[in-house]
Amino acid sequence: MPTAREPLLDAVVQAAQGALVEREFALADFSRVRDWLAEPTGVARMRLALHRIDNVPTGLLAVTAAVKLVCQRCLQPMTVELRSETDVAFAVAESESLPGGCELIAGDPKRVDLAALVEDELLLALPAIPRHASGETCELPGTAAAEEPAAPEMRRPFAGLKDLLKH
């Protein structure tokens, strides 16, 4: 069951305990993601395995969601599996020494907004141009209704000119 906007996470305490945080969020609650969706239904699942490296709270953040997008070829809704896995470090500013390969989550590490973090990851995972994968059914608009194209009407703009030249 998706959770409502929840209290902020204290990454410092949770990392010291080696906590595993798992949450579900309703996609309809993410205003920035909702604009990209054909249907704002479903949930995003988050898993954050916290630990400390050099006294900095870090973790492996995994986000998954099945979202309905509009295919830009056929303009029909389609389901896309979004997956994101990122090593993150929670610090006040970039000036702190961060473990290599970690993405900085700037701000107070004692007040981490997990919903905002998940929404950011979903935005980064969205395809730039959503479209059906090769091998999937993707019919261009209008091709299903008109199986055989009608023959264009033959136009002869100079047909009357022949009659004028006889006189």
C-alpha positions in Angstrom: 0.0 0.0 0.0 1.5 3.4 -0.9 2.4 5.6 1.9 1.4 9.3 2.3 4.0 12.0 2.5 6.0 10.7 5.4 8.4 12.3 7.9 11.9 13.1 6.8 14.6 10.4 7.1 17.6 10.9 9.4 20.3 9.4 7.1 23.0 9.9 9.8 21.3 7.7 12.4 20.0 5.1 9.8 23.5 4.8 8.2 25.1 4.2 11.6 22.7 1.4 12.1 23.2 -0.1 8.6 19.4 0.2 8.0 17.5 -1.0 5.0 14.6 1.4 4.2 11.9 0.2 1.8 8.9 2.3 0.8 6.1 2.6 -1.8 4.9 5.8 -3.2 1.8 6.5 -5.4 2.8 7.8 -8.8 -0.2 10.2 -8.6 1.5 12.0 -5.7 4.5 13.0 -7.9 3.5 16.2 -9.6 6.5 16.5 -11.9 6.3 12.8 -13.0 2.5 12.9 -13.4 2.8 15.4 -16.3 4.7 12.7 -18.4 2.3 9.9 -17.7 -0.6 8.7 -19.8 -2.3 7.4 -16.7 -1.1 8.4 -13.2 -1.7 5.0 -11.7 0.5 2.6 -9.9 3.3 2.8 -7.4 7.0 3.5 -7.3 9.1 1.2 -5.0 12.2 2.4 -3.3 14.9 0.5 -1.5 17.7 2.3 0.3 20.5 0.3 1.9 22.3 2.7 4.2 25.9 2.5 5.6 28.7 4.9 6.4 31.9 5.4 4.4 34.6 7.7 6.0 31.9 9.0 8.4 29.6 10.0 5.5 26.2 8.5 5.3 25.9 6.7 2.0 23.7 4.1 0.4 22.5 2.2 -2.6 19.2 3.6 -3.8 17.1 1.4 -6.1 13.9 2.7 -7.6 11.4 0.7 -9.8 8.0 1.6 -11.3 5.8 0.4 -14.1 4.4 3.6 -15.7 2.0 4.2 -18.6 3.5 6.5 -21.2 2.3 7.6 -24.7 4.2 6.1 -27.6 5.5 8.9 -29.8 5.2 6.7 -32.9 1.6 5.5 -32.6 0.3 7.8 -29.9 -1.1 4.9 -27.9 -0.5 4.2 -24.2 2.2 1.7 -23.3 3.7 0.3 -20.1 7.4 1.0 -19.5 9.4 -0.5 -16.6 11.6 2.2 -15.0 14.6 1.1 -13.1 17.3 3.1 -11.4 20.1 2.1 -9.1 22.4 4.8 -7.7 25.1 5.0 -5.1 24.3 8.2 -3.1 26.1 10.2 -0.4 24.2 12.5 1.9 26.2 15.6 2.8 25.6 19.3 3.4 27.8 20.5 0.5 30.2 19.3 -2.1 33.1 20.6 -0.1 33.0 17.5 2.2 35.1 14.6 1.0 32.7 12.2 -0.7 33.3 8.5 -1.3 34.2 7.9 -5.0 31.4 7.0 -7.4 28.7 8.4 -5.1 26.2 10.9 -6.3 25.8 13.8 -3.9 22.4 14.4 -2.3 23.0 17.9 -1.0 21.2 19.1 2.1 20.9 18.3 5.7 21.6 14.5 6.0 19.4 14.4 9.1 16.3 15.6 7.0 16.2 13.6 3.8 12.9 13.7 1.9 12.6 10.2 0.4 9.6 11.1 -1.8 11.5 13.9 -3.5 14.5 11.6 -3.9 12.4 8.9 -5.6 10.6 11.5 -7.8 14.0 12.8 -9.0 15.2 9.2 -9.8 12.0 8.5 -11.8 12.4 11.7 -13.8 16.0 10.7 -14.7 14.8 7.2 -15.7 12.0 8.4 -18.0 12.9 7.8 -21.7 13.5 11.0 -23.7 11.2 9.7 -26.5 8.8 7.0 -25.3 8.1 4.4 -28.0 7.3 0.7 -28.4 10.4 -1.5 -28.5 11.2 -3.2 -31.8 9.1 -6.3 -32.1 6.2 -4.8 -30.1 2.9 -3.8 -31.8 3.1 -0.2 -32.9 0.7 0.9 -35.6 1.0 4.4 -37.0 -2.1 6.5 -36.7 -4.5 5.9 -39.6 -2.8 2.7 -40.9 -5.3 0.3 -39.2 -8.4 1.9 -40.7 -7.2 2.2 -44.3 -5.8 -1.1 -45.4 -5.6 -0.3 -49.1 -4.9 3.3 -50.1 -7.4 4.9 -52.5 -6.1 5.7 -56.0 -5.6 9.5 -56.3 -7.9 11.3 -58.7 -6.1 12.0 -61.9 -5.9 15.7 -62.6 -5.1 17.1 -66.0 -4.7 20.9 -65.7 -3.9 21.5 -69.4 -6.6 19.2 -70.9 -8.7 22.1 -72.1 -5.7 23.8 -73.7 -5.9 21.4 -76.7 -9.4 22.7 -77.6 -8.3 26.3 -77.4 -5.4 25.8 -79.9 -7.7 24.4 -82.6 -9.5 27.7 -83.1 
